Amino acid sequence: MSIGKSNSPEEERPSTDDRSEDRLVERPVEGPSIGTALQQARIAAGLTVDEVSSTTRVRIPIVHAIEEDDFTRCGGDVYARGHIRTLARAVHLDPAPLIESYDAAHGGRPAPTPAAPMFEAERLRPERQRPNWTAAMVAAIVAVIGFVGFTAFGGGDDKAKPVAEGSASPQPAPKQTGAKPPAPTPQPPTPTPSDSAIAAAPKDLVTVVLTADTGASWISAKDHSGRLLFDGTLARGESKTFTDKESVDLVLGDAGAVKLFVNGKEIQDDFQPGQVERLTYTREDPLQSQPQAG
């Protein structure tokens, strides 16, 4: 009889909804997401999004997006990890578990790549060959010395002529010296801006000075309109100065190797070697004052 028959294989097979419910039930309980953890820590620290953005230089829309677990606005995995690490430190949270969670959700951490080669492929345009001012100054100095020597020794015939009676002195006429005035000696440019020059930064402009202190670093700088001011590698000991009437946007490939001055004051953030930083400064920056000498 049909009542005693066993169910067919199709009847015994669980439906799609049943399998989905089984997977939901068997799913292990996880902790809060990266964005939730950062948001809870920020609230517990009594900080607003504006305060966190001012402290970390991470823009407000990006802070909101990360707290909603949206990392598409970070510009890539490297920048996302850097923003997570920076925001975690600002809200007194250990960044290591958050970075591990991000790597697990996005295919793992990639193999380390040197900073300069990684960004060479992303350069918008090749750096223009800059004139060799040192060679030009040396050539100008040599020309001035040659001119002075020619005037001193080649013009001896004029000085050897007898002086007219009644002359007070054998000095040449003023017209002879005024006919060929010596060229002014060019002043060599200062490679690294001094503290006094930094302190004298104009108040109506944003002035950013970068110096590759402990090693080379790739940097990119743009003005408030997005126009590229510089894109290239800063060699160790080399400095660059950028100014704008509203803001300067920076990307540092190796923030730990760069010494940064903004509007006459040194920025002493705890940048780590190899750390990538995206920063924006305005005329009101920096918020923190320069530490006093002990």
TIMINU-331176 format. One record per residue (C-alpha): residue in one letter; chain; x, y, z. Coordinates in Angstrom, 3 decimals. Layout:
N
['A', 'A', [X, Y, Z]]
...
This chain:
294
['M', 'A', [0.000, 0.000, 0.000]]
['S', 'A', [1.121, 3.538, -0.607]]
['I', 'A', [0.881, 4.332, 3.070]]
['G', 'A', [3.677, 1.920, 3.933]]
['K', 'A', [6.033, 3.009, 1.154]]
['S', 'A', [9.257, 4.709, 2.064]]
['N', 'A', [9.832, 8.155, 0.791]]
['S', 'A', [11.490, 8.543, -2.570]]
['P', 'A', [15.083, 9.899, -2.807]]
['E', 'A', [13.706, 13.233, -3.996]]
['E', 'A', [11.485, 13.483, -0.897]]
['E', 'A', [14.361, 12.576, 1.450]]
['R', 'A', [16.733, 15.107, -0.115]]
['P', 'A', [16.709, 18.387, 1.858]]
['S', 'A', [15.511, 21.443, 0.067]]
['T', 'A', [17.736, 24.392, -0.770]]
['D', 'A', [16.200, 26.432, 2.045]]
['D', 'A', [16.887, 23.621, 4.528]]
['R', 'A', [20.537, 23.457, 3.476]]
['S', 'A', [20.843, 27.229, 3.819]]
['E', 'A', [19.354, 27.045, 7.310]]
['D', 'A', [21.787, 24.253, 8.226]]
['R', 'A', [24.721, 26.370, 7.091]]
['L', 'A', [23.476, 29.336, 9.070]]
['V', 'A', [23.104, 27.229, 12.178]]
['E', 'A', [26.516, 25.605, 11.821]]
['R', 'A', [28.318, 28.907, 11.133]]
['P', 'A', [30.716, 29.600, 13.980]]
['V', 'A', [30.146, 32.671, 16.060]]
['E', 'A', [32.575, 35.388, 15.047]]
['G', 'A', [33.647, 38.572, 16.770]]
['P', 'A', [32.767, 42.057, 15.538]]
['S', 'A', [33.895, 43.079, 12.062]]
['I', 'A', [36.833, 45.413, 11.477]]
['G', 'A', [34.618, 48.470, 11.040]]
['T', 'A', [32.445, 47.604, 14.042]]
['A', 'A', [35.512, 47.077, 16.249]]
['L', 'A', [36.988, 50.445, 15.214]]
['Q', 'A', [33.657, 52.224, 15.721]]
['Q', 'A', [33.099, 50.696, 19.181]]
['A', 'A', [36.654, 51.559, 20.248]]
['R', 'A', [36.232, 55.140, 18.992]]
['I', 'A', [32.977, 55.580, 20.914]]
['A', 'A', [34.535, 54.039, 24.023]]
['A', 'A', [37.421, 56.524, 23.735]]
['G', 'A', [34.945, 59.414, 23.548]]
['L', 'A', [36.097, 60.536, 20.091]]
['T', 'A', [34.071, 61.764, 17.133]]
['V', 'A', [34.776, 60.932, 13.509]]
['D', 'A', [35.950, 64.522, 12.955]]
['E', 'A', [38.447, 64.241, 15.825]]
['V', 'A', [39.790, 60.925, 14.547]]
['S', 'A', [40.121, 62.369, 11.032]]
['S', 'A', [42.012, 65.428, 12.322]]
['T', 'A', [44.389, 63.250, 14.347]]
['T', 'A', [45.100, 60.610, 11.689]]
['R', 'A', [44.809, 62.759, 8.519]]
['V', 'A', [42.424, 60.131, 7.139]]
['R', 'A', [39.539, 61.895, 5.423]]
['I', 'A', [36.116, 61.811, 7.043]]
['P', 'A', [34.346, 59.910, 4.190]]
['I', 'A', [37.027, 57.202, 4.329]]
['V', 'A', [36.648, 56.885, 8.136]]
['H', 'A', [32.872, 56.433, 7.735]]
['A', 'A', [33.376, 53.880, 4.942]]
['I', 'A', [35.871, 51.795, 6.963]]
['E', 'A', [33.550, 51.763, 9.988]]
['E', 'A', [30.910, 50.343, 7.617]]
['D', 'A', [33.431, 47.689, 6.386]]
['D', 'A', [33.627, 49.358, 2.971]]
['F', 'A', [37.301, 49.405, 1.913]]
['T', 'A', [36.736, 50.322, -1.735]]
['R', 'A', [37.461, 54.003, -1.045]]
['C', 'A', [40.915, 53.257, 0.379]]
['G', 'A', [42.489, 52.864, -3.060]]
['G', 'A', [43.824, 49.300, -2.645]]
['D', 'A', [44.882, 46.720, -0.076]]
['V', 'A', [48.108, 48.551, 0.835]]
['Y', 'A', [46.260, 51.760, 1.660]]
['A', 'A', [43.462, 49.868, 3.423]]
['R', 'A', [45.953, 48.179, 5.769]]
['G', 'A', [47.628, 51.520, 6.453]]
['H', 'A', [44.300, 53.207, 7.268]]
['I', 'A', [43.227, 50.324, 9.540]]
['R', 'A', [46.541, 50.475, 11.407]]
['T', 'A', [46.367, 54.291, 11.768]]
['L', 'A', [42.741, 54.355, 12.958]]
['A', 'A', [43.322, 51.495, 15.421]]
['R', 'A', [46.201, 53.367, 17.071]]
['A', 'A', [44.119, 56.541, 17.265]]
['V', 'A', [41.363, 54.754, 19.244]]
['H', 'A', [43.847, 52.785, 21.403]]
['L', 'A', [43.183, 49.432, 19.715]]
['D', 'A', [45.739, 46.756, 18.794]]
['P', 'A', [45.929, 46.843, 14.960]]
['A', 'A', [47.470, 43.357, 14.544]]
['P', 'A', [44.222, 41.294, 14.896]]
['L', 'A', [42.395, 43.702, 12.573]]
['I', 'A', [45.117, 43.418, 9.918]]
['E', 'A', [45.022, 39.625, 10.199]]
['S', 'A', [41.231, 39.677, 9.794]]
['Y', 'A', [41.534, 41.910, 6.721]]
['D', 'A', [44.197, 39.663, 5.160]]
['A', 'A', [42.061, 36.572, 5.801]]
['A', 'A', [39.056, 38.184, 4.109]]
['H', 'A', [41.036, 39.503, 1.119]]
['G', 'A', [43.234, 36.562, 0.128]]
['G', 'A', [46.116, 36.965, 2.580]]
['R', 'A', [48.937, 39.436, 2.812]]
['P', 'A', [50.953, 39.722, -0.440]]
['A', 'A', [54.687, 39.088, -0.552]]
['P', 'A', [56.680, 42.186, 0.515]]
['T', 'A', [57.707, 44.382, -2.384]]
['P', 'A', [60.186, 47.288, -2.248]]
['A', 'A', [58.357, 50.580, -2.040]]
['A', 'A', [59.996, 52.306, -4.998]]
['P', 'A', [59.481, 49.539, -7.624]]
['M', 'A', [55.876, 49.063, -6.484]]
['F', 'A', [55.001, 52.667, -7.230]]
['E', 'A', [57.091, 53.032, -10.394]]
['A', 'A', [54.317, 51.307, -12.352]]
['E', 'A', [51.741, 53.779, -11.015]]
['R', 'A', [53.606, 56.918, -11.956]]
['L', 'A', [51.388, 59.246, -13.931]]
['R', 'A', [54.188, 60.593, -16.061]]
['P', 'A', [58.005, 60.424, -16.093]]
['E', 'A', [59.828, 62.960, -14.003]]
['R', 'A', [61.235, 65.795, -16.039]]
['Q', 'A', [64.983, 66.089, -16.253]]
['R', 'A', [65.898, 68.997, -14.049]]
['P', 'A', [68.715, 71.395, -15.036]]
['N', 'A', [72.078, 70.873, -13.365]]
['W', 'A', [72.286, 74.121, -11.411]]
['T', 'A', [75.567, 73.122, -9.751]]
['A', 'A', [77.354, 72.819, -13.081]]
['A', 'A', [75.838, 76.118, -14.241]]
['M', 'A', [77.030, 77.907, -11.105]]
['V', 'A', [80.543, 76.476, -11.440]]
['A', 'A', [80.685, 77.629, -15.072]]
['A', 'A', [79.495, 81.122, -14.076]]
['I', 'A', [82.097, 81.383, -11.305]]
['V', 'A', [84.863, 80.268, -13.681]]
['A', 'A', [83.725, 82.873, -16.218]]
['V', 'A', [83.790, 85.619, -13.567]]
['I', 'A', [87.286, 84.586, -12.386]]
['G', 'A', [88.517, 84.511, -15.989]]
['F', 'A', [87.095, 87.959, -16.669]]
['V', 'A', [88.691, 89.407, -13.529]]
['G', 'A', [92.042, 87.814, -14.404]]
['F', 'A', [91.915, 89.150, -17.950]]
['T', 'A', [91.070, 92.626, -16.692]]
['A', 'A', [93.873, 92.533, -14.105]]
['F', 'A', [96.653, 91.105, -16.278]]
['G', 'A', [95.566, 91.619, -19.890]]
['G', 'A', [94.908, 95.325, -19.385]]
['G', 'A', [98.446, 96.005, -18.104]]
['D', 'A', [99.393, 97.931, -21.256]]
['D', 'A', [96.964, 100.721, -20.395]]
['K', 'A', [98.390, 101.018, -16.889]]
['A', 'A', [101.977, 101.167, -18.229]]
['K', 'A', [101.344, 104.361, -20.226]]
['P', 'A', [102.999, 107.473, -18.744]]
['V', 'A', [100.805, 109.584, -16.555]]
['A', 'A', [100.263, 113.185, -17.585]]
['E', 'A', [101.978, 115.810, -15.524]]
['G', 'A', [99.922, 117.105, -12.691]]
['S', 'A', [97.976, 113.870, -12.289]]
['A', 'A', [97.357, 113.082, -8.695]]
['S', 'A', [97.460, 109.320, -9.143]]
['P', 'A', [97.758, 106.768, -11.949]]
['Q', 'A', [94.237, 105.458, -11.334]]
['P', 'A', [92.312, 104.512, -14.500]]
['A', 'A', [89.436, 106.668, -15.651]]
['P', 'A', [86.031, 105.702, -14.271]]
['K', 'A', [84.733, 105.040, -17.805]]
['Q', 'A', [87.194, 102.182, -18.296]]
['T', 'A', [85.987, 100.325, -15.230]]
['G', 'A', [82.334, 101.171, -15.934]]
['A', 'A', [82.467, 99.939, -19.530]]
['K', 'A', [82.613, 96.282, -18.485]]
['P', 'A', [81.041, 95.859, -15.026]]
['P', 'A', [81.868, 92.489, -13.420]]
['A', 'A', [79.020, 90.035, -13.482]]
['P', 'A', [77.452, 89.389, -10.050]]
['T', 'A', [78.575, 86.153, -8.447]]
['P', 'A', [75.596, 83.755, -8.354]]
['Q', 'A', [74.667, 82.418, -4.955]]
['P', 'A', [74.505, 78.609, -4.684]]
['P', 'A', [71.043, 77.290, -3.779]]
['T', 'A', [70.587, 75.801, -0.365]]
['P', 'A', [69.918, 72.034, -0.765]]
['T', 'A', [68.149, 71.637, 2.557]]
['P', 'A', [65.941, 74.411, 3.991]]
['S', 'A', [67.115, 75.718, 7.344]]
['D', 'A', [64.950, 75.994, 10.459]]
['S', 'A', [64.743, 79.764, 10.015]]
['A', 'A', [63.476, 79.383, 6.457]]
['I', 'A', [60.870, 76.869, 7.608]]
['A', 'A', [59.778, 79.136, 10.457]]
['A', 'A', [59.350, 82.021, 7.982]]
['A', 'A', [56.723, 80.120, 5.964]]
['P', 'A', [54.033, 82.526, 4.648]]
['K', 'A', [50.828, 82.509, 6.694]]
['D', 'A', [48.535, 82.694, 3.653]]
['L', 'A', [49.948, 79.512, 2.036]]
['V', 'A', [50.279, 75.858, 2.939]]
['T', 'A', [54.022, 75.080, 3.078]]
['V', 'A', [55.141, 71.432, 3.216]]
['V', 'A', [58.842, 70.474, 3.341]]
['L', 'A', [59.873, 66.813, 2.901]]
['T', 'A', [63.391, 65.496, 3.575]]
['A', 'A', [64.494, 61.898, 2.983]]
['D', 'A', [66.196, 61.559, 6.355]]
['T', 'A', [67.144, 57.897, 6.839]]
['G', 'A', [66.679, 56.561, 3.311]]
['A', 'A', [65.084, 57.042, -0.091]]
['S', 'A', [61.292, 57.194, -0.390]]
['W', 'A', [58.815, 57.502, -3.234]]
['I', 'A', [56.500, 60.488, -2.779]]
['S', 'A', [53.599, 62.080, -4.630]]
['A', 'A', [52.263, 65.606, -3.996]]
['K', 'A', [49.141, 67.355, -5.369]]
['D', 'A', [47.590, 70.780, -4.788]]
['H', 'A', [43.966, 71.421, -3.728]]
['S', 'A', [42.723, 71.094, -7.326]]
['G', 'A', [44.342, 67.678, -7.825]]
['R', 'A', [47.185, 69.010, -10.007]]
['L', 'A', [50.326, 66.906, -9.644]]
['L', 'A', [53.182, 68.862, -8.067]]
['F', 'A', [55.718, 66.013, -7.859]]
['D', 'A', [55.779, 62.279, -8.431]]
['G', 'A', [59.059, 60.426, -7.959]]
['T', 'A', [61.683, 59.032, -5.615]]
['L', 'A', [63.335, 61.328, -3.077]]
['A', 'A', [66.970, 60.264, -2.557]]
['R', 'A', [68.441, 60.177, 0.940]]
['G', 'A', [69.358, 63.686, 2.062]]
['E', 'A', [67.254, 65.318, -0.664]]
['S', 'A', [64.453, 67.784, 0.156]]
['K', 'A', [61.332, 69.014, -1.617]]
['T', 'A', [59.120, 72.007, -0.774]]
['F', 'A', [55.460, 72.300, -1.853]]
['T', 'A', [53.116, 75.264, -1.396]]
['D', 'A', [49.451, 75.906, -2.150]]
['K', 'A', [46.844, 78.463, -1.119]]
['E', 'A', [44.441, 75.850, 0.339]]
['S', 'A', [45.848, 72.318, 0.816]]
['V', 'A', [48.592, 69.863, -0.163]]
['D', 'A', [47.871, 66.117, -0.557]]
['L', 'A', [50.782, 63.695, -0.003]]
['V', 'A', [51.438, 59.993, -0.522]]
['L', 'A', [54.587, 58.689, 1.206]]
['G', 'A', [55.854, 55.301, 0.031]]
['D', 'A', [58.154, 54.901, 3.057]]
['A', 'A', [56.879, 57.302, 5.714]]
['G', 'A', [59.426, 56.122, 8.295]]
['A', 'A', [62.312, 57.432, 6.175]]
['V', 'A', [60.886, 60.952, 5.705]]
['K', 'A', [61.175, 63.999, 7.964]]
['L', 'A', [58.120, 66.240, 7.508]]
['F', 'A', [57.683, 69.978, 8.224]]
['V', 'A', [54.289, 71.679, 7.794]]
['N', 'A', [53.852, 75.459, 8.049]]
['G', 'A', [57.153, 75.811, 9.889]]
['K', 'A', [56.652, 72.979, 12.394]]
['E', 'A', [57.952, 69.428, 12.369]]
['I', 'A', [55.342, 66.642, 12.250]]
['Q', 'A', [56.502, 63.963, 14.676]]
['D', 'A', [53.991, 61.174, 13.979]]
['D', 'A', [55.092, 57.622, 14.743]]
['F', 'A', [55.595, 56.570, 11.106]]
['Q', 'A', [57.116, 53.108, 10.738]]
['P', 'A', [59.736, 52.093, 8.098]]
['G', 'A', [58.021, 50.841, 4.961]]
['Q', 'A', [54.663, 52.306, 6.035]]
['V', 'A', [52.554, 53.964, 3.310]]
['E', 'A', [50.782, 57.172, 4.388]]
['R', 'A', [48.229, 59.357, 2.609]]
['L', 'A', [48.199, 62.838, 4.222]]
['T', 'A', [46.462, 66.175, 3.650]]
['Y', 'A', [47.563, 69.500, 5.189]]
['T', 'A', [45.932, 72.928, 5.178]]
['R', 'A', [46.926, 76.422, 6.343]]
['E', 'A', [45.657, 75.666, 9.868]]
['D', 'A', [47.931, 72.591, 10.260]]
['P', 'A', [49.651, 71.237, 12.208]]
['L', 'A', [47.236, 70.947, 15.130]]
['Q', 'A', [49.885, 69.690, 17.521]]
['S', 'A', [52.631, 72.082, 18.600]]
['Q', 'A', [56.322, 71.403, 18.144]]
['P', 'A', [57.835, 69.757, 21.288]]
['Q', 'A', [59.985, 71.974, 23.479]]
['A', 'A', [63.708, 71.288, 23.877]]
['G', 'A', [64.518, 69.641, 27.196]]
